Amino acid sequence: MKGMVFTELLDMAEQALGEDVVDQILDDLALESDGSYTSVGNYPCRELMQIVGAISVRSGASIEELQRQFGAWMLKRFSQGYPEFFAGKTNVLDMLDAIENEVHVEVRKLYPDAELPKFDTRRPDAISLEMTYQSERPLVPFCRGLIEECITHFGDPAEVTVDDQSANGTGRAVFLVRLAA
């Protein structure tokens, strides 16, 4: 997993809990990386999950809620750091529909070794988008947080439903995003 994900998680945790608490969390965990991450490095997802678990214990928030918050955090960071991905998109459905065939194509150009999730999309009607998320990583709540923040970013009143089909430590879910009529 790209180090940028780790550095952003730690930034979010530092903002919420303070730098000293995050340093203590990292010191208490037996991490292969010793809790030292660079944005361009690659690290095992299990370390991310260890850190999320430890932050959950310290903050009192559930692991699922932390992943959702982190997904929202990352969408904000993406929109600030890569506004060109959002340009020309008229609504949240257009943006979400572009992730696999536009955004991920560009990410692979920048980071050829990135292990990205797969998103298959279809439009059942003019106001809905169905996204099937598949990943080797158990990050369905993170993905939900990204989607929810994308809705906020575009200001489109919408609802999200999720059918979580994850099993054996992998992530799979079908999200239905429906604009308010």
Backbone as CSV, one residue per row, in Angstrom:
resi,resn,N_x,N_y,N_z,CA_x,CA_y,CA_z,C_x,C_y,C_z
1,MET,0.854,-1.162,0.000,0.000,0.000,0.000,0.903,1.230,0.000
2,LYS,0.515,2.232,-0.788,1.340,3.432,-0.910,1.440,4.171,0.435
3,GLY,2.630,4.674,0.681,2.905,5.379,1.921,2.058,6.612,2.131
4,MET,1.594,7.219,1.022,0.744,8.403,1.151,-0.484,8.098,2.020
5,VAL,-1.007,6.891,1.913,-2.172,6.515,2.715,-1.797,6.535,4.200
6,PHE,-0.622,6.031,4.530,-0.164,6.009,5.915,0.092,7.419,6.436
7,THR,0.783,8.234,5.637,1.097,9.582,6.113,-0.170,10.400,6.304
8,GLU,-1.151,10.205,5.444,-2.417,10.932,5.605,-3.183,10.447,6.826
9,LEU,-3.185,9.138,7.068,-3.853,8.614,8.268,-3.218,9.201,9.524
10,LEU,-1.898,9.243,9.545,-1.217,9.792,10.721,-1.479,11.285,10.869
11,ASP,-1.549,12.016,9.754,-1.902,13.445,9.826,-3.301,13.630,10.412
12,MET,-4.252,12.805,9.952,-5.611,12.903,10.469,-5.639,12.595,11.968
13,ALA,-4.924,11.548,12.361,-4.891,11.164,13.777,-4.222,12.232,14.635
14,GLU,-3.147,12.831,14.118,-2.477,13.900,14.867,-3.396,15.093,15.058
15,GLN,-4.168,15.410,14.043,-5.100,16.535,14.166,-6.161,16.238,15.229
16,ALA,-6.602,14.997,15.297,-7.666,14.632,16.241,-7.145,14.363,17.647
17,LEU,-5.995,13.692,17.751,-5.520,13.218,19.052,-4.270,13.915,19.558
18,GLY,-3.548,14.554,18.651,-2.292,15.189,19.027,-1.102,14.338,18.628
19,GLU,-0.017,15.026,18.362,1.195,14.353,17.890,1.765,13.395,18.927
20,ASP,1.733,13.775,20.205,2.291,12.911,21.250,1.538,11.589,21.345
21,VAL,0.217,11.640,21.234,-0.597,10.418,21.309,-0.284,9.519,20.110
22,VAL,-0.189,10.097,18.933,0.110,9.300,17.740,1.509,8.700,17.848
23,ASP,2.471,9.452,18.334,3.821,8.906,18.532,3.778,7.723,19.496
24,GLN,2.989,7.840,20.556,2.874,6.748,21.534,2.214,5.523,20.907
25,ILE,1.184,5.756,20.092,0.524,4.644,19.400,1.546,3.894,18.545
26,LEU,2.327,4.625,17.765,3.320,3.991,16.893,4.399,3.272,17.698
27,ASP,4.807,3.865,18.825,5.820,3.237,19.674,5.306,1.933,20.278
28,ASP,4.015,1.882,20.593,3.429,0.709,21.243,3.190,-0.455,20.280
29,LEU,3.107,-0.161,18.990,2.838,-1.210,18.000,4.146,-1.842,17.519
30,ALA,4.094,-3.126,17.252,5.251,-3.833,16.678,5.100,-3.818,15.163
31,LEU,5.538,-2.727,14.558,5.392,-2.548,13.109,6.702,-2.855,12.404
32,GLU,6.620,-3.562,11.279,7.821,-3.861,10.489,8.556,-2.589,10.101
33,SER,7.805,-1.543,9.796,8.394,-0.280,9.350,8.841,0.589,10.512
34,ASP,8.577,0.167,11.726,8.840,0.964,12.930,8.031,2.258,12.942
35,GLY,6.955,2.307,12.149,6.094,3.486,12.127,6.691,4.656,11.374
36,SER,7.663,4.376,10.531,8.312,5.419,9.741,7.876,5.250,8.287
37,TYR,7.134,6.233,7.769,6.553,6.130,6.437,6.936,7.324,5.566
38,THR,7.144,7.045,4.286,7.303,8.109,3.299,6.121,8.002,2.341
39,SER,5.754,9.098,1.743,4.577,9.102,0.879,4.744,8.224,-0.351
40,VAL,5.977,7.996,-0.811,6.191,7.199,-2.024,6.564,5.749,-1.736
41,GLY,6.753,5.405,-0.466,7.100,4.025,-0.121,5.900,3.094,-0.241
42,ASN,6.155,1.805,-0.113,5.110,0.789,-0.098,5.188,0.031,1.222
43,TYR,4.017,-0.177,1.837,3.959,-0.795,3.151,2.794,-1.784,3.191
44,PRO,2.878,-2.768,4.072,1.801,-3.771,4.146,0.512,-3.183,4.724
45,CYS,-0.589,-3.590,4.138,-1.893,-3.122,4.602,-2.132,-3.513,6.063
46,ARG,-1.566,-4.637,6.483,-1.780,-5.063,7.873,-1.289,-4.000,8.854
47,GLU,-0.229,-3.247,8.474,0.237,-2.172,9.347,-0.806,-1.062,9.437
48,LEU,-1.420,-0.736,8.315,-2.473,0.274,8.328,-3.597,-0.168,9.264
49,MET,-3.970,-1.442,9.178,-5.057,-1.950,10.005,-4.657,-1.960,11.483
50,GLN,-3.384,-2.242,11.778,-2.908,-2.179,13.161,-3.033,-0.748,13.699
51,ILE,-2.637,0.204,12.882,-2.685,1.605,13.310,-4.133,2.043,13.499
52,VAL,-5.001,1.692,12.569,-6.421,2.040,12.704,-6.988,1.421,13.982
53,GLY,-6.638,0.160,14.251,-7.111,-0.494,15.475,-6.645,0.227,16.732
54,ALA,-5.389,0.638,16.745,-4.846,1.344,17.912,-5.473,2.723,18.071
55,ILE,-5.700,3.410,16.965,-6.375,4.716,17.036,-7.801,4.529,17.549
56,SER,-8.445,3.465,17.130,-9.802,3.167,17.588,-9.829,3.019,19.111
57,VAL,-8.883,2.268,19.643,-8.819,2.069,21.093,-8.607,3.400,21.798
58,ARG,-7.683,4.225,21.293,-7.372,5.514,21.924,-8.504,6.518,21.814
59,SER,-9.191,6.520,20.673,-10.207,7.552,20.436,-11.601,7.142,20.890
60,GLY,-11.831,5.836,20.992,-13.169,5.363,21.338,-14.090,5.210,20.139
61,ALA,-13.624,5.605,18.967,-14.417,5.436,17.741,-14.227,4.015,17.224
62,SER,-15.257,3.465,16.615,-15.143,2.121,16.057,-14.191,2.126,14.863
63,ILE,-13.678,0.967,14.543,-12.799,0.838,13.381,-13.542,1.248,12.122
64,GLU,-14.801,0.849,12.010,-15.597,1.221,10.828,-15.745,2.735,10.729
65,GLU,-16.055,3.387,11.850,-16.227,4.843,11.823,-14.913,5.540,11.493
66,LEU,-13.804,5.051,12.019,-12.499,5.645,11.689,-12.190,5.506,10.207
67,GLN,-12.487,4.343,9.633,-12.264,4.177,8.196,-13.125,5.154,7.402
68,ARG,-14.379,5.338,7.815,-15.255,6.286,7.108,-14.710,7.708,7.220
69,GLN,-14.277,8.090,8.414,-13.697,9.418,8.597,-12.443,9.581,7.739
70,PHE,-11.642,8.541,7.683,-10.414,8.602,6.892,-10.737,8.688,5.399
71,GLY,-11.762,7.980,4.962,-12.186,8.096,3.567,-12.590,9.519,3.227
72,ALA,-13.349,10.154,4.133,-13.750,11.550,3.928,-12.518,12.455,3.895
73,TRP,-11.594,12.239,4.804,-10.340,13.004,4.845,-9.605,12.894,3.516
74,MET,-9.497,11.667,3.001,-8.751,11.452,1.762,-9.433,12.110,0.567
75,LEU,-10.762,12.097,0.513,-11.445,12.757,-0.602,-11.130,14.249,-0.592
76,LYS,-11.124,14.844,0.587,-10.773,16.266,0.690,-9.343,16.501,0.197
77,ARG,-8.432,15.624,0.581,-7.041,15.764,0.159,-6.902,15.587,-1.352
78,PHE,-7.634,14.616,-1.909,-7.602,14.407,-3.360,-8.145,15.627,-4.084
79,SER,-9.228,16.186,-3.591,-9.825,17.336,-4.290,-8.912,18.554,-4.227
80,GLN,-8.145,18.694,-3.146,-7.189,19.793,-3.028,-5.939,19.542,-3.870
81,GLY,-5.442,18.315,-3.838,-4.182,17.996,-4.500,-4.304,17.679,-5.984
82,TYR,-5.491,17.253,-6.393,-5.697,16.838,-7.782,-7.016,17.399,-8.316
83,PRO,-7.153,18.720,-8.350,-8.427,19.300,-8.801,-8.769,18.947,-10.244
84,GLU,-7.757,18.602,-11.038,-8.018,18.241,-12.432,-8.886,16.983,-12.547
85,PHE,-8.848,16.110,-11.551,-9.703,14.923,-11.587,-11.177,15.288,-11.434
86,PHE,-11.449,16.396,-10.776,-12.825,16.813,-10.499,-13.362,17.765,-11.569
87,ALA,-12.456,18.357,-12.323,-12.844,19.340,-13.340,-13.716,18.680,-14.408
88,GLY,-14.741,19.393,-14.807,-15.618,18.906,-15.866,-16.672,17.914,-15.420
89,LYS,-16.645,17.540,-14.164,-17.655,16.616,-13.646,-18.844,17.451,-13.167
90,THR,-20.028,17.144,-13.656,-21.202,17.954,-13.325,-21.858,17.561,-12.013
91,ASN,-21.614,16.327,-11.576,-22.214,15.901,-10.305,-21.434,14.718,-9.730
92,VAL,-21.850,14.280,-8.564,-21.176,13.199,-7.864,-21.187,11.913,-8.679
93,LEU,-22.251,11.644,-9.402,-22.328,10.416,-10.187,-21.269,10.402,-11.281
94,ASP,-21.083,11.541,-11.940,-20.048,11.636,-12.975,-18.665,11.387,-12.385
95,MET,-18.404,11.955,-11.218,-17.098,11.789,-10.583,-16.857,10.335,-10.205
96,LEU,-17.820,9.729,-9.536,-17.653,8.343,-9.111,-17.523,7.402,-10.306
97,ASP,-18.253,7.705,-11.360,-18.195,6.883,-12.572,-16.829,6.982,-13.259
98,ALA,-16.091,8.046,-12.990,-14.797,8.272,-13.632,-13.617,7.663,-12.869
99,ILE,-13.837,7.137,-11.696,-12.708,6.675,-10.878,-11.890,5.600,-11.587
100,GLU,-12.530,4.552,-12.044,-11.776,3.435,-12.629,-11.112,3.806,-13.950
101,ASN,-11.839,4.440,-14.840,-11.333,4.647,-16.199,-10.635,5.979,-16.437
102,GLU,-10.686,6.884,-15.497,-9.961,8.148,-15.621,-8.957,8.320,-14.486
103,VAL,-9.447,8.365,-13.265,-8.584,8.647,-12.118,-7.539,7.552,-11.944
104,HIS,-7.968,6.298,-11.915,-7.007,5.219,-11.712,-6.007,5.103,-12.863
105,VAL,-6.406,5.439,-14.060,-5.476,5.437,-15.194,-4.349,6.432,-14.939
106,GLU,-4.701,7.618,-14.470,-3.687,8.640,-14.178,-2.834,8.259,-12.979
107,VAL,-3.447,7.666,-11.957,-2.680,7.235,-10.783,-1.646,6.189,-11.189
108,ARG,-2.036,5.272,-12.056,-1.090,4.235,-12.503,0.080,4.841,-13.284
109,LYS,-0.159,5.943,-13.974,0.943,6.618,-14.676,1.941,7.184,-13.670
110,LEU,1.428,7.759,-12.591,2.285,8.356,-11.570,2.947,7.306,-10.682
111,TYR,2.192,6.251,-10.371,2.656,5.208,-9.443,2.389,3.838,-10.062
112,PRO,3.248,3.395,-10.969,2.991,2.125,-11.661,2.871,0.917,-10.722
113,ASP,3.468,1.010,-9.546,3.415,-0.110,-8.610,2.238,-0.022,-7.631
114,ALA,1.374,0.970,-7.802,0.221,1.118,-6.910,-0.740,-0.050,-7.097
115,GLU,-1.224,-0.575,-5.996,-2.209,-1.658,-6.009,-3.565,-1.035,-5.704
116,LEU,-4.300,-0.764,-6.753,-5.563,-0.043,-6.622,-6.750,-0.999,-6.567
117,PRO,-7.803,-0.594,-5.888,-9.026,-1.400,-5.935,-9.655,-1.293,-7.322
118,LYS,-10.606,-2.138,-7.588,-11.323,-2.115,-8.867,-12.749,-1.641,-8.616
119,PHE,-13.203,-0.753,-9.492,-14.574,-0.254,-9.425,-15.270,-0.518,-10.753
120,ASP,-16.298,-1.319,-10.723,-17.162,-1.505,-11.890,-18.413,-0.681,-11.635
121,THR,-18.808,0.102,-12.612,-19.970,0.966,-12.430,-21.009,0.718,-13.513
122,ARG,-22.221,1.016,-13.156,-23.313,1.023,-14.135,-24.351,2.016,-13.655
123,ARG,-25.093,2.542,-14.605,-26.126,3.532,-14.305,-27.497,2.903,-14.550
124,PRO,-28.160,2.466,-13.485,-29.476,1.852,-13.656,-30.529,2.829,-14.183
125,ASP,-30.326,4.127,-13.871,-31.214,5.174,-14.368,-30.468,6.501,-14.290
126,ALA,-31.119,7.586,-14.661,-30.457,8.891,-14.774,-30.005,9.466,-13.434
127,ILE,-30.556,8.988,-12.331,-30.214,9.568,-11.024,-29.502,8.588,-10.095
128,SER,-29.032,7.470,-10.640,-28.389,6.451,-9.808,-27.094,5.947,-10.430
129,LEU,-26.193,5.520,-9.559,-24.963,4.871,-9.972,-24.735,3.693,-9.045
130,GLU,-24.492,2.549,-9.644,-24.131,1.369,-8.870,-22.642,1.136,-9.046
131,MET,-21.930,1.052,-7.945,-20.484,0.826,-7.967,-20.182,-0.478,-7.259
132,THR,-19.487,-1.374,-7.944,-19.024,-2.591,-7.294,-17.540,-2.412,-7.008
133,TYR,-17.214,-2.480,-5.740,-15.847,-2.281,-5.247,-15.248,-3.649,-4.941
134,GLN,-14.036,-3.869,-5.437,-13.321,-5.108,-5.145,-11.872,-4.774,-4.811
135,SER,-11.394,-5.347,-3.711,-10.030,-5.083,-3.282,-9.518,-6.243,-2.447
136,GLU,-8.207,-6.398,-2.444,-7.575,-7.370,-1.558,-7.551,-6.862,-0.118
137,ARG,-7.974,-5.617,0.074,-7.909,-4.984,1.388,-9.319,-4.800,1.967
138,PRO,-9.450,-4.938,3.271,-10.768,-4.819,3.913,-11.133,-3.364,4.214
139,LEU,-11.386,-2.582,3.158,-11.567,-1.142,3.325,-12.914,-0.637,2.815
140,VAL,-13.958,-1.440,2.962,-15.284,-1.006,2.510,-15.735,0.263,3.235
141,PRO,-15.590,0.375,4.563,-16.007,1.624,5.214,-15.202,2.840,4.742
142,PHE,-13.913,2.658,4.455,-13.086,3.733,3.906,-13.678,4.203,2.576
143,CYS,-14.021,3.255,1.732,-14.607,3.576,0.434,-15.935,4.319,0.618
144,ARG,-16.727,3.891,1.579,-17.994,4.577,1.848,-17.747,6.023,2.254
145,GLY,-16.731,6.244,3.099,-16.388,7.605,3.500,-15.983,8.473,2.322
146,LEU,-15.223,7.899,1.375,-14.870,8.628,0.160,-16.121,9.030,-0.615
147,ILE,-17.033,8.085,-0.773,-18.260,8.346,-1.524,-19.098,9.416,-0.837
148,GLU,-19.261,9.296,0.465,-20.073,10.273,1.198,-19.478,11.677,1.110
149,GLU,-18.162,11.777,1.194,-17.526,13.092,1.092,-17.587,13.621,-0.337
150,CYS,-17.572,12.728,-1.308,-17.723,13.150,-2.707,-19.111,13.769,-2.910
151,ILE,-20.107,13.187,-2.268,-21.461,13.758,-2.319,-21.438,15.165,-1.738
152,THR,-20.798,15.327,-0.593,-20.686,16.641,0.045,-19.924,17.615,-0.853
153,HIS,-18.837,17.144,-1.440,-18.008,17.989,-2.314,-18.831,18.582,-3.457
154,PHE,-19.662,17.780,-4.071,-20.455,18.255,-5.209,-21.760,18.919,-4.783
155,GLY,-22.128,18.803,-3.505,-23.347,19.442,-3.022,-24.615,18.813,-3.563
156,ASP,-24.513,17.579,-4.005,-25.677,16.878,-4.540,-26.367,16.111,-3.423
157,PRO,-27.613,16.469,-3.100,-28.320,15.644,-2.117,-28.457,14.227,-2.687
158,ALA,-27.958,13.268,-1.934,-27.975,11.885,-2.404,-27.933,10.949,-1.204
159,GLU,-28.304,9.730,-1.446,-28.185,8.718,-0.403,-27.324,7.585,-0.922
160,VAL,-26.654,6.924,0.009,-25.785,5.804,-0.319,-26.274,4.588,0.438
161,THR,-26.425,3.497,-0.275,-26.666,2.222,0.390,-25.509,1.313,0.026
162,VAL,-25.197,0.395,0.917,-24.067,-0.497,0.685,-24.469,-1.929,1.014
163,ASP,-24.114,-2.805,0.119,-24.253,-4.237,0.332,-22.834,-4.773,0.467
164,ASP,-22.379,-4.930,1.720,-21.013,-5.370,1.993,-20.948,-6.883,1.811
165,GLN,-20.147,-7.313,0.862,-19.997,-8.732,0.544,-18.578,-9.213,0.851
166,SER,-17.890,-8.499,1.725,-16.506,-8.833,2.057,-16.423,-10.207,2.714
167,ALA,-15.306,-10.882,2.455,-15.067,-12.188,3.062,-13.571,-12.463,3.085
168,ASN,-13.146,-13.210,4.070,-11.754,-13.670,4.156,-10.727,-12.550,4.081
169,GLY,-11.020,-11.425,4.723,-10.068,-10.326,4.793,-9.961,-9.465,3.555
170,THR,-10.803,-9.712,2.554,-10.801,-8.880,1.359,-12.029,-7.979,1.384
171,GLY,-12.026,-6.986,0.532,-13.145,-6.053,0.470,-13.936,-6.223,-0.816
172,ARG,-15.222,-6.332,-0.675,-16.127,-6.351,-1.829,-17.449,-5.782,-1.353
173,ALA,-17.966,-4.836,-2.120,-19.247,-4.234,-1.770,-19.886,-3.654,-3.018
174,VAL,-21.192,-3.584,-2.973,-21.936,-2.901,-4.017,-22.554,-1.663,-3.373
175,PHE,-22.140,-0.507,-3.876,-22.668,0.773,-3.403,-23.703,1.254,-4.413
176,LEU,-24.812,1.757,-3.919,-25.793,2.394,-4.778,-25.895,3.840,-4.324
177,VAL,-25.551,4.755,-5.226,-25.633,6.185,-4.946,-26.793,6.716,-5.765
178,ARG,-27.751,7.310,-5.072,-28.957,7.776,-5.731,-29.185,9.242,-5.383
179,LEU,-29.230,10.083,-6.417,-29.503,11.505,-6.204,-30.935,11.686,-5.730
180,ALA,-31.156,12.691,-4.895,-32.513,13.003,-4.451,-33.311,13.486,-5.656
181,ALA,-34.513,13.001,-5.761,-35.355,13.350,-6.917,-35.854,14.767,-6.825
